[in-house]
Amino acid sequence: MSFKIAFIGAGSIGFTRTLLADLLSVPEFSNIEVAFTDINEKNLDMVRQLCQRDIKENGLKIKISATTDRRTALKGAKYVVNTTRIGGLEAFATDVEIPLRYGIDQCVGDTLCAGGIMYGQRGIAAMMEFCKDIREVGAKAPLLLNYGNPNAMLTWAANKYGKVRTVGLCHGVQHGHTLIAKALGIKPEELDYVCAGINHQTWYISLKHKGREIGRDELIAAMEADPEISRDEKVRIDMLKRFGYFSTESNGHLSEYLPWYRKNPSRIKEWISMTTWINGETGGYLRICTESRNWFETDFPNWMKEAPKTYAQDKRSNEHGSYIIESLETGRIYRGHFNVINNGCITNLPSDAIVEVPGYVDANGMNIPIIGELPLGCAAVCNASISVQRLAVEAAITGDDYLLRQAMMMDPLTSAVCNPPEIWQMTDEMLAAQKKWLPQYKEAVKQAETRIKAGLKIKTDTKVKGAARLKVRSIEEMQKDKEAVKKTAAATAR
């Protein structure tokens, strides 16, 4: 069988190479058409070279088409994978640095909080262009698999306003599943679960081992007894104690979606660990992405000398993308967790919101069962975030900066740290800093720049370092831990 798949943002080596290897491990897909597109021609060519070498060494004759012309790449594509980071690390830095001056200390800043909201404004503007191209030149009834963040916002906008059938994909559920199994001392495949909520705030509402339901107290005891988990997952364990259910997302991610754990810089360290960036480091993801990009660009010749990826069923990652396409094309049934329009699946969350829920895929399509009500406290946490997402999506589509500012004011951590005048001024600064990626805010940017030029009324600390920040390592420093750096670069390079 043959079809065309296009990758937008293919210069992201971590996702592109892994997802392609997963897909080409399916025996029936040995003759598919693959197109890569990215605005960064250098990164695009490096990833193409690596993937093309993998293809050749696995005995396949597929020739990757790589182009900076997005419409050419999308022409006739039945499946489209989005892995873009709009604005790259240049914009990402302002997502972290500007809020930090106002006391908003983020670990990641790509899903919620001030950074995630602005990331969504850039991403949705671009997503509307992607969707326009997909509608006009893609195959009939194409499917967009969105790995881009903020996942819920982008998936919401693509479905509602982009008019392209879009499913958001993430690996948070799989990672949490593995962590729970480790705490309980069982194999992951022995743990059956139901996980439901919204992306990065999904809750394991049922956990069963060999048919026996695992209760809250048993899970808390197991996690607190594990020295690594108890050290690194303080926020997640505290939320488990107070809301009764474990959340998918990492300690650092989760801490910035809530109003309680990062609002006081002097106490942030009580809730995080510095064993790895994802446990709560200030600007941790920005640092690791910067290091990974620098490493990949410097070390690329060595990557080409190493053994290629092996295309085999037992080598596939746990990313959902390839399994969804395999099921749709071959009829093999796959169960995973997907970000889709709620449509009454979770009855106490808004029907138009994007929820992350279990689903089954086969040749008939994606089938989503009814979950019913989330536990009331879990639903309350999710609903707070959905209100922010709704405002942010509508702001990005309309270019209404009042909606954008209201999204900032409703954000749990931002509102816990800043008062309204501070939020208004911070938004001005972020609009001005990111104007080249925000075409929908042309008039709002002009007004923000005028106010900034007249002088900022609220003084901020331009030298603030954050509660738990590490500096970006040089290539020489990274050479001392080469294997660990290489592994991280392969997973996160953008």
C-alpha positions, 0 to 999 in steps of 0.5 A: 500500500502507498500514501503520502505523509508530510512532516511540517517542522521536519528539522526537529530531529527528535520527533522526525527521525523517531516517528519516521522509523516507527512508521517504516517499521510497519511492513506494509509501509515500505513504499510510502511517499515521505515529504519533509518541510521546514523553514530552517534549510540547514536543519532540514538537510541534516535531518533528511541526510540522517533519515535517508541513510536510515532508509537505505541501510534498512533496504528500502527504496523510499526517497525523502522529498525535502523542501522549504516550500510547504505547499509542495510538501503537503501536496497530496498528503493523506497524513500530516505531522506537525512538530513545529516550534514557531519562533524557535528558541529566539521566541521561546527565550522571551516566553521564559525571560520576560515573565521571570522579570515579573516573578513568574518562574516557569520550568517549561512555558509551553502549555499554560502560564504566560509562556504557554499562552504566548507560544499558543498565539504564535502557533495558532497563527501558523497553524491557520496557514498550515490548515489552509494549505492542507485544505487546498493541496492535501489529499481528500479528507487528510488527517493532521497529527499535532505534536506541537505545543500548546497541544490543546490550544493548537488542536482546538484551533485547527479543528474549529477554525482550520477546518482540518480533522486534527488529533493531538498527540503526546507521550505524557500518559505513557511516561506516567504509566511507566512511573506508576508501574515502577513505584508499584514494583510491577511490569508496565504491561501488567498495569491496566488503567484509564486516564482522562482529562486535558493534555498535561493535566490528565488523571489516572482515574482507574489503576488495576493490577491483575484485576485489582483496583489500586487505591489512593493510599496504596499508590501514595505509600509506594511513591513515597517509599521509592527514593527517586520518585519521592525526591523528584515528584513532590508536586505530583505526590502532593496533588495525589494526596489532595485531589486523590488521583495521579496526574500525567505530567512531570513535576516541573510541568505540573508545578507551573499549571497550578497557583500553589507551587511556584508563586513564592521564589524563596519556596520553589525549591521545596517542591522541585529537585535539580536531578534533571531539568524536567523536575522543576528547574527554572527555564529548564526546557529552554536550557536543554533545547538550547544545549541540544541544538548546539550539540546537534549542529556541532556533532552532526558529522559524528551522527552520520558515522554511527549505526543507523536506526533499525526498522523493526516492530520491537524497536518502535517507540511508544509515540502514538502517531505510527500506530494510528496510521497503521490501524487506519490503513491496515485495520489492526486495532490500537488503543491509545490516549488522544487529544480530541474534541470532547463531544460529551466524552467527559461530561463535566468538562465543556463539550467543545474543549480538547480532552485527552482520553482513551480511544481505539483506532481501526480501519473504521477510524478513531473511536472514543468511548464515553468516560462520564464525569471526572472526579469533581476536584480533577474536573475543577483543575481542568476547567480552570485551564480550559477557561485559559485555553478558550480565551487564548484560542479566541485571542489568537484567531481574532487578534483581540489583545483584550482576550489575550490579557484576560487569558493571562489574568485567568491563568492560575500561576500568573494570577497568583504572582501578578496583579492586573497592571503587572499582567497588562504591562508584561503582555505589552512587553511580550507582544512587542518582543514577539511581533514578527511571529504575531501578524494578527496583533499588528495594531495591538503591537503598535499600541504596546510599543507606544506605551513601552516607549513612553516608559514602563510604569512598573519597574522589573528586575532585569537581572533576575536569575530565577529560583533554580536556574542553571547556565547553558553549558558550552560544547566543551562542558557537554563533551564531558558527559557526551553520551547523556547529552547525545541521548537528550539531543536526540529526544528534544532537539528542535 
